[in-house]
Amino acid sequence: MADGRKRYDRIWLGARLLTLDGAGPGLGAIENGAVACRDGRIAFVGREADLPGGWDAAERVACEGRWITPGLVDCHTHLVYGGDRAHEFELRLAGASYEEIARAGGGIVSTVAATREADEDALVGAALPRLDALLAEGVTTIEIKSGYGLDVATEMKQLRAARRLAAERPVSVTTTLLGAHALPPEAKGDKAAFIDLVCREMIPAAANAGLADAVDAFCEGIAFSTDETARVFEAAKAAGLPVKLHADQLSNLHGARLAAHHAALSADHLEHTDDEGAAAMARAGTVAVLLPGAFYFIRETKVPPVALFRRHAVPMALATDCNPGTSPLTSLLLTMNMAATLFRMTVDECLAAVTREAARALGRLDEIGTLSVGKSCDLAIWNIERPAELVYRMGLNPLHARVWRGR
């Protein structure tokens, strides 16, 4: 598991490792392990006893038996936005449904108004505390969607703000254009014309500016149909961008099947996905991104079909879905606990879901998500006795250190 050269920039010794590397069951645990980096990449991972003879390092870090995992990956967030929706939380407590709030002018469009009013600096400043909370729990890569502009200028502003966060903090940011998130008020109900705008102006603008790594859409009765979503996907493909999909959250519009048909990186939410959809995702290699924060916050009752995903060997990732309206969550640790408690996912599934499978959902498994030679040296070092503690505890953060690109 070494690359042959023996001089490292930094080496972590006396650790227990969860490599997440390998196709078999389990998490690739290694006792008495070491991780070494050179030029920001992993140059050795394995047992200390297997280090090459004569190795040396500019810096040695004693881990004293602590566990090292890959840096955590939050693969579905809406981190950049203006305002908040605490008042809608009160409405929901009083009995209003998600759909009722949306149809009354609340929901996504209320955040759109606040986001349009905020300048880029304000969006960055508001997002930083949310980002810091995630970094404090070991997150080293985060996906950030737009979708609160719903016009070309504001969507680009959101994407620029998201990119700027990577300059403000030591973290890898991937950006997703979510222009087809909701219908803006000025569209006056004309979904076809708005989808024209998304396809002919938004997607080319984001692609030409290099601001988007992928394109997403919200396929749902209160959002966009499968035909409208397919148009967005075709435009994304023409622009050379991969796709993702908010699918089957509130009803079964066969969004999972649609995502698979377009070779989507992931389909997300999926509470109402059926056997046909799960099978299609398995064939396409589309990752199921489950979002227990939203399930919990809007008090959903239909659990995602985890058993179907297991049966069809669909990779499962977890994410916070951090957003102002349905998942104001900034903790991947709590996300794992929710997934285990509410969705009955196992400890191994949860840990893989915020590392290896989350990286797969971003199309970045070749760079991050496992402790493997050649990948970015992104690590989370934990003060725990056993990995299950990362899923079991609620409200306690046992992170000892976070390493991003070897630093």
C-alpha positions as CSV (number, residue, x, y, z in Angstrom):
1,M,0.0,0.0,0.0
2,A,3.0,2.3,-0.3
3,D,4.3,4.1,-3.4
4,G,8.0,3.1,-2.9
5,R,9.5,6.5,-1.9
6,K,10.4,6.8,1.7
7,R,10.4,10.6,2.5
8,Y,7.1,11.9,3.7
9,D,5.9,15.4,4.6
10,R,3.9,14.2,7.6
11,I,3.0,10.8,9.1
12,W,0.4,9.8,11.6
13,L,1.5,6.9,13.8
14,G,-0.1,4.7,16.4
15,A,-3.6,5.0,14.9
16,R,-6.5,2.7,14.3
17,L,-7.7,3.2,10.7
18,L,-11.0,2.9,8.9
19,T,-9.8,2.9,5.3
20,L,-13.2,2.3,3.6
21,D,-11.0,0.9,0.9
22,G,-12.0,-2.4,-0.8
23,A,-15.1,-4.0,-2.3
24,G,-15.8,-6.5,0.5
25,P,-18.0,-6.0,3.6
26,G,-16.7,-4.0,6.6
27,L,-14.9,-0.7,6.7
28,G,-11.3,-1.8,6.1
29,A,-10.2,-1.5,9.8
30,I,-6.5,-1.6,10.5
31,E,-5.0,-1.8,14.0
32,N,-1.6,-0.3,14.8
33,G,-1.8,1.7,11.6
34,A,-0.1,4.7,10.0
35,V,-1.0,7.3,7.3
36,A,1.7,9.3,5.5
37,C,1.3,12.2,3.1
38,R,3.4,13.9,0.5
39,D,2.4,16.9,-1.4
40,G,-1.1,16.8,0.0
41,R,-1.8,13.2,-1.0
42,I,-1.7,9.9,0.8
43,A,1.6,8.2,0.2
44,F,1.2,5.3,2.6
45,V,-1.7,3.8,4.5
46,G,-1.5,0.5,6.4
47,R,0.1,-1.2,9.4
48,E,3.1,0.5,10.9
49,A,4.9,-2.8,10.6
50,D,4.5,-2.5,6.8
51,L,6.2,0.9,6.4
52,P,9.1,0.7,4.0
53,G,12.5,0.4,5.5
54,G,14.4,3.6,6.0
55,W,11.3,5.9,5.8
56,D,11.5,9.4,7.3
57,A,9.1,12.3,7.7
58,A,9.4,16.0,8.2
59,E,6.7,15.8,10.9
60,R,5.5,12.8,13.0
61,V,2.2,12.9,14.8
62,A,1.5,10.4,17.5
63,C,-2.2,9.4,17.5
64,E,-2.1,7.3,20.7
65,G,-4.6,4.8,19.5
66,R,-7.1,7.3,18.1
67,W,-9.2,6.3,15.1
68,I,-8.6,7.9,11.7
69,T,-11.4,7.9,9.0
70,P,-11.4,9.7,5.7
71,G,-12.5,13.3,6.0
72,L,-16.3,13.4,6.0
73,V,-18.2,14.4,2.9
74,D,-21.5,16.3,3.0
75,C,-22.8,15.6,-0.5
76,H,-26.1,17.5,-0.5
77,T,-26.5,21.0,1.0
78,H,-28.1,24.3,0.2
79,L,-25.7,26.2,2.4
80,V,-25.8,29.6,0.7
81,Y,-29.0,31.5,1.1
82,G,-30.5,34.7,2.5
83,G,-32.7,35.0,5.6
84,D,-34.3,32.2,7.5
85,R,-37.7,30.4,7.8
86,A,-38.2,30.1,11.5
87,H,-41.7,31.5,11.1
88,E,-42.6,28.6,8.8
89,F,-41.4,26.3,11.5
90,E,-44.0,27.8,13.8
91,L,-46.7,27.4,11.1
92,R,-45.7,23.7,10.7
93,L,-46.0,23.2,14.4
94,A,-49.5,24.6,14.2
95,G,-50.4,22.0,11.6
96,A,-49.6,23.5,8.2
97,S,-48.1,21.1,5.7
98,Y,-45.0,21.6,3.5
99,E,-47.3,21.8,0.4
100,E,-49.7,24.3,2.1
101,I,-46.8,26.6,3.1
102,A,-45.4,26.5,-0.4
103,R,-48.7,27.1,-2.2
104,A,-49.3,30.1,0.1
105,G,-46.2,31.8,-1.1
106,G,-43.9,30.5,1.6
107,G,-41.3,27.8,1.3
108,I,-38.6,28.1,-1.3
109,V,-39.9,31.4,-2.9
110,S,-39.7,33.2,0.5
111,T,-36.0,32.4,0.6
112,V,-35.7,33.5,-3.0
113,A,-36.8,37.0,-2.0
114,A,-34.2,37.2,0.8
115,T,-31.4,35.8,-1.4
116,R,-32.1,38.2,-4.2
117,E,-31.9,41.1,-1.8
118,A,-28.5,40.0,-0.3
119,D,-25.3,40.8,-2.0
120,E,-22.5,38.3,-2.5
121,D,-20.5,39.3,0.5
122,A,-23.6,39.0,2.7
123,L,-24.3,35.5,1.4
124,V,-20.7,34.4,2.1
125,G,-20.8,35.9,5.6
126,A,-24.1,34.2,6.5
127,A,-22.9,30.8,5.2
128,L,-19.6,30.8,7.0
129,P,-21.0,29.9,10.5
130,R,-22.9,27.0,9.0
131,L,-19.8,25.8,7.2
132,D,-17.7,26.2,10.3
133,A,-20.1,23.9,12.2
134,L,-19.7,21.2,9.6
135,L,-15.9,21.6,9.5
136,A,-15.8,21.3,13.3
137,E,-17.2,17.7,12.9
138,G,-14.6,16.6,10.4
139,V,-16.1,17.6,7.1
140,T,-13.4,18.1,4.4
141,T,-15.6,18.2,1.2
142,I,-19.0,19.8,0.8
143,E,-21.5,20.1,-2.0
144,I,-23.4,23.4,-2.2
145,K,-26.4,24.0,-4.5
146,S,-27.9,27.2,-5.8
147,G,-31.7,27.3,-6.3
148,Y,-32.7,30.3,-4.3
149,G,-32.2,32.8,-7.1
150,L,-34.4,31.4,-9.9
151,D,-33.1,34.1,-12.2
152,V,-29.7,34.0,-14.0
153,A,-28.1,36.8,-12.0
154,T,-28.9,35.5,-8.6
155,E,-28.2,31.9,-9.4
156,M,-24.7,33.0,-10.6
157,K,-24.3,35.1,-7.4
158,Q,-25.1,32.0,-5.2
159,L,-22.6,29.9,-7.1
160,R,-19.9,32.5,-6.8
161,A,-20.5,32.8,-3.1
162,A,-20.3,29.0,-2.8
163,R,-17.0,29.0,-4.6
164,R,-15.7,31.8,-2.4
165,L,-16.2,29.7,0.7
166,A,-13.4,27.4,-0.5
167,A,-11.1,30.5,-0.4
168,E,-12.3,31.5,3.1
169,R,-11.8,28.0,4.7
170,P,-9.7,24.9,4.2
171,V,-12.3,22.8,2.5
172,S,-13.2,21.4,-0.9
173,V,-16.4,22.8,-2.4
174,T,-18.3,21.3,-5.3
175,T,-21.1,23.4,-6.7
176,T,-24.4,22.4,-8.2
177,L,-26.8,24.6,-10.3
178,L,-30.4,24.0,-9.0
179,G,-32.2,26.5,-11.2
180,A,-35.2,24.2,-11.5
181,H,-35.9,24.3,-7.8
182,A,-39.2,26.2,-7.8
183,L,-41.2,28.5,-10.0
184,P,-40.5,32.2,-9.3
185,P,-43.4,34.6,-8.8
186,E,-42.6,36.5,-12.0
187,A,-43.2,33.3,-14.0
188,K,-46.9,33.7,-13.3
189,G,-47.4,29.9,-13.4
190,D,-45.7,29.4,-16.8
191,K,-43.5,26.4,-16.1
192,A,-42.6,25.8,-19.7
193,A,-41.3,29.4,-20.2
194,F,-39.3,29.1,-16.9
195,I,-37.8,25.8,-18.0
196,D,-36.8,27.5,-21.2
197,L,-34.9,30.1,-19.2
198,V,-33.2,27.4,-17.2
199,C,-32.1,25.4,-20.3
200,R,-31.3,28.2,-22.6
201,E,-29.7,30.8,-20.2
202,M,-29.0,29.5,-16.7
203,I,-27.2,26.3,-17.6
204,P,-25.1,27.7,-20.4
205,A,-24.2,30.7,-18.2
206,A,-23.1,28.5,-15.3
207,A,-21.2,26.2,-17.6
208,N,-19.4,29.0,-19.5
209,A,-18.4,30.7,-16.3
210,G,-17.1,27.4,-14.8
211,L,-19.3,27.9,-11.7
212,A,-21.1,24.6,-11.7
213,D,-19.9,21.0,-11.3
214,A,-23.3,19.5,-11.8
215,V,-27.0,20.3,-12.5
216,D,-29.9,19.4,-10.2
217,A,-33.7,19.7,-10.3
218,F,-36.7,19.2,-8.0
219,C,-39.0,16.7,-9.6
220,E,-42.2,16.8,-7.6
221,G,-45.9,17.8,-7.8
222,I,-45.2,21.1,-6.2
223,A,-42.1,21.7,-8.4
224,F,-41.4,20.2,-11.9
225,S,-42.7,17.2,-13.9
226,T,-40.6,14.4,-15.3
227,D,-40.9,15.9,-18.8
228,E,-39.7,19.3,-17.6
229,T,-36.9,17.7,-15.6
230,A,-35.8,15.7,-18.6
231,R,-35.5,18.9,-20.6
232,V,-33.2,20.3,-17.9
233,F,-31.1,17.1,-18.0
234,E,-30.7,17.3,-21.7
235,A,-29.5,20.9,-21.5
236,A,-27.0,19.9,-18.8
237,K,-25.7,17.0,-21.0
238,A,-25.3,19.5,-23.9
239,A,-23.3,21.7,-21.6
240,G,-21.1,18.8,-20.5
241,L,-22.4,18.7,-16.9
242,P,-23.5,15.6,-14.9
243,V,-26.9,15.6,-13.2
244,K,-28.4,14.9,-9.8
245,L,-32.1,14.9,-8.8
246,H,-34.4,15.7,-5.9
247,A,-36.6,12.6,-6.5
248,D,-39.6,10.9,-5.0
249,Q,-39.6,12.9,-1.8
250,L,-43.3,13.6,-1.4
251,S,-44.8,11.3,-4.0
252,N,-43.7,8.7,-6.5
253,L,-43.3,10.5,-9.9
254,H,-40.7,7.8,-10.8
255,G,-37.9,10.3,-10.3
256,A,-35.5,7.6,-9.4
257,R,-36.1,5.9,-12.7
258,L,-35.7,9.2,-14.5
259,A,-32.4,9.9,-12.8
260,A,-31.1,6.5,-13.6
261,H,-32.2,6.9,-17.3
262,H,-30.0,10.0,-17.4
263,A,-27.1,8.3,-15.6
264,A,-27.4,10.8,-12.7
265,L,-24.7,10.8,-10.1
266,S,-27.3,10.6,-7.4
267,A,-31.0,10.7,-6.7
268,D,-31.8,12.3,-3.4
269,H,-34.6,12.0,-0.7
270,L,-36.3,8.9,-2.3
271,E,-39.0,8.3,0.4
272,H,-41.5,7.1,-2.2
273,T,-39.1,5.2,-4.6
274,D,-40.4,1.8,-5.7
275,D,-38.7,-1.4,-6.7
276,E,-38.5,-0.4,-10.3
277,G,-36.7,2.8,-9.4
278,A,-34.2,1.1,-7.1
279,A,-33.4,-1.5,-9.8
280,A,-32.9,1.2,-12.4
281,M,-30.5,3.1,-10.0
282,A,-28.5,0.0,-9.4
283,R,-28.1,-0.6,-13.1
284,A,-27.0,3.0,-13.7
285,G,-24.7,3.2,-10.7
286,T,-26.8,6.1,-9.4
287,V,-26.2,6.7,-5.6
288,A,-29.2,7.0,-3.3
289,V,-28.6,10.1,-1.1
290,L,-30.8,9.8,2.0
291,L,-31.6,13.0,4.0
292,P,-33.0,12.1,7.4
293,G,-32.8,15.8,8.6
294,A,-35.6,16.7,6.1
295,F,-37.5,13.6,6.9
296,Y,-37.4,14.5,10.6
297,F,-38.0,18.2,10.3
298,I,-41.1,18.0,8.1
299,R,-42.3,15.0,10.1
300,E,-42.5,12.6,7.2
301,T,-43.9,9.1,7.9
302,K,-42.8,7.2,4.9
303,V,-39.3,5.9,5.4
304,P,-37.0,5.6,2.3
305,P,-36.9,2.0,1.1
306,V,-33.5,1.1,2.6
307,A,-34.3,-2.6,2.2
308,L,-34.9,-2.2,-1.5
309,F,-31.6,-0.4,-1.9
310,R,-29.8,-3.1,0.0
311,R,-31.5,-5.8,-2.1
312,H,-30.4,-4.1,-5.4
313,A,-27.0,-3.1,-4.1
314,V,-27.7,0.6,-4.6
315,P,-24.9,2.6,-2.9
316,M,-26.4,4.7,-0.1
317,A,-25.0,8.1,1.0
318,L,-26.2,10.5,3.7
319,A,-26.1,14.3,3.8
320,T,-27.4,17.1,6.0
321,D,-29.5,18.8,3.3
322,C,-28.7,21.9,5.2
323,N,-31.3,24.5,4.1
324,P,-33.5,27.1,5.7
325,G,-36.9,25.5,5.3
326,T,-36.9,21.8,5.7
327,S,-33.5,20.8,7.2
328,P,-31.6,23.6,9.1
329,L,-29.1,20.9,10.1
330,T,-25.3,21.5,10.3
331,S,-24.2,18.1,11.8
332,L,-23.2,15.1,9.8
333,L,-22.8,13.2,13.1
334,L,-26.4,13.8,14.1
335,T,-27.4,12.9,10.5
336,M,-25.8,9.5,11.0
337,N,-27.7,9.0,14.2
338,M,-31.0,9.9,12.6
339,A,-30.3,7.5,9.7
340,A,-29.6,4.7,12.1
341,T,-32.6,5.5,14.4
342,L,-35.2,6.5,11.8
343,F,-34.1,4.5,8.7
344,R,-32.5,1.5,10.5
345,M,-29.3,1.8,8.7
346,T,-26.3,0.0,10.2
347,V,-23.2,1.6,11.7
348,D,-21.1,0.4,8.8
349,E,-23.7,1.8,6.3
350,C,-23.8,5.2,8.0
351,L,-20.0,5.6,8.2
352,A,-19.6,4.5,4.5
353,A,-22.5,6.9,3.6
354,V,-20.6,10.0,4.8
355,T,-17.3,9.1,3.3
356,R,-16.9,6.6,0.4
357,E,-20.5,6.7,-0.9
358,A,-20.9,10.5,-0.4
359,A,-17.7,10.9,-2.5
360,R,-19.3,8.6,-5.1
361,A,-22.4,10.7,-5.2
362,L,-20.3,13.7,-6.2
363,G,-18.4,11.8,-8.8
364,R,-15.2,12.3,-6.8
365,L,-14.4,8.8,-5.5
366,D,-11.2,8.8,-7.4
367,E,-10.0,11.8,-5.2
368,I,-11.6,11.4,-1.8
369,G,-13.8,9.2,0.4
370,T,-11.3,6.4,1.3
371,L,-7.9,6.2,2.8
372,S,-6.0,5.1,-0.3
373,V,-2.6,5.9,-1.7
374,G,-2.8,8.7,-4.2
375,K,-6.0,10.3,-2.9
376,S,-6.2,13.7,-1.2
377,C,-4.9,13.4,2.4
378,D,-8.3,14.4,3.9
379,L,-8.6,12.9,7.4
380,A,-10.7,13.0,10.5
381,I,-9.1,11.9,13.7
382,W,-11.4,10.9,16.5
383,N,-11.3,10.5,20.3
384,I,-13.3,7.3,20.4
385,E,-12.9,3.7,21.5
386,R,-15.0,2.2,18.7
387,P,-16.4,3.5,15.4
388,A,-20.0,3.0,16.5
389,E,-19.6,6.0,18.8
390,L,-19.7,8.3,15.8
391,V,-23.2,7.1,15.1
392,Y,-24.4,6.3,18.6
393,R,-23.8,9.7,20.3
394,M,-26.1,12.7,20.1
395,G,-24.8,16.2,20.6
396,L,-21.2,15.2,21.4
397,N,-18.4,15.9,19.0
398,P,-15.4,13.6,19.5
399,L,-13.3,15.1,16.7
400,H,-9.6,15.4,17.8
401,A,-8.2,16.9,14.5
402,R,-9.3,17.5,10.9
403,V,-6.7,17.2,8.1
404,W,-7.3,18.7,4.7
405,R,-4.9,18.0,1.9
406,G,-2.3,16.9,4.4
407,R,-2.6,20.1,6.6
